[in-house]
Amino acid sequence: MITVLSGGTGTPKLLRGLRQRLSDRDLAVVVNTGEDCWVTGGHLSPDVDTVLYLCAGLLNEQTWWGIAEDTFACHEALRSLGEEEVVRIGDRDRAVQLLRGELLRRGMTLTGATDLIAARLGVGVRVLPMADEPYATHVLTDEGRLHFQEWWVRYRGGISPRGIVWEPVAPPPATSEVLAALREADAVVIGPSNPVTSIGPILACGGVREALRDAFVVAVSPFIGDAPVSGPAGALMAACGFEPTSRGVLSLYAEFCDVFVQDVRDPVAVPGAVRADTLMTDAARSEVLAEVVLDLARR
Ligand code: GDP
């Protein structure tokens, strides 16, 4: 079994390829929940939903969030009622968030709610939120402290980040399901996700670093040179005092990383790194990189 640590864009692209090479029951995905928030009565878990929708064959692979060909009638109706939702939520996507919110209000854990929704969507991969308690990522800016969704979606990352903090300060324990998936894995794959806002919160959860030290870990860099392939990882790494390059990424994983994969085009030399084409611009390229990663994981 392979256990993957994932955010909501880079690693799901790799997961798309891994699913071509492995059966779903041989895959578990531990997903960041640092970007979760409540929106209009529903519980948005953006990274969990991207992974669920990918595995259910529903994902909008143009944006890497939401459901393909979704409609936005409810979002527009809310707007006409004067409710400006920060996140543009599609109607079918909203149904999942409302169901999750309802299950949580009834007392179910996030792990339990995810499991139920996954089963109803026909998802065979084990999709595991990193924790059952909140651990929300906030960006520090000169204009105050903003929830990650607020900073990234409302302000489009346009306000310079000065640092990142989490609420609450003390991270929650990883769930027992997560720790078991790390322990039982033949290898753990850290996909090319944002190291500070997607992988960072997972690593912070109690028990994860210890479990990774005992596992065989293959990590893939989301950087080429001094820029990520997409998104705000460069600015956020710099704001946290880390070099925004593959070298900086490896420095965050060094204590447990056995094999580090960086792009063939990357001008930043990382000693010992394996070079591969990590640009997953379509499903075929995802599969090629997945095969490289699985080969490394089998060694
Ligand atoms: P988020 O939850 O939407 O922030 O998504 P992730 O953290 O999972 O992914 C964002 C990261 O994915 C960014 O840092 C990108 O550089 C990286 N990324 C996106 N597509 C690719 C790709 O095709 N190859 C590589 N190597 N990285 C990618």
Boltz pocket constraint, residues with backbone or C-beta under 6 A from the ligand:
constraints:
  - pocket:
      binder: B
      contacts: [[A, 6], [A, 7], [A, 8], [A, 9], [A, 10], [A, 11], [A, 12], [A, 13], [A, 47], [A, 192], [A, 193], [A, 194], [A, 195], [A, 197], [A, 198], [A, 199], [A, 220], [A, 221], [A, 222], [A, 223], [A, 227], [A, 228], [A, 229], [A, 230], [A, 231], [A, 232], [A, 233], [A, 263], [A, 278], [A, 279], [A, 280], [A, 281]]
      max_distance: 6.0
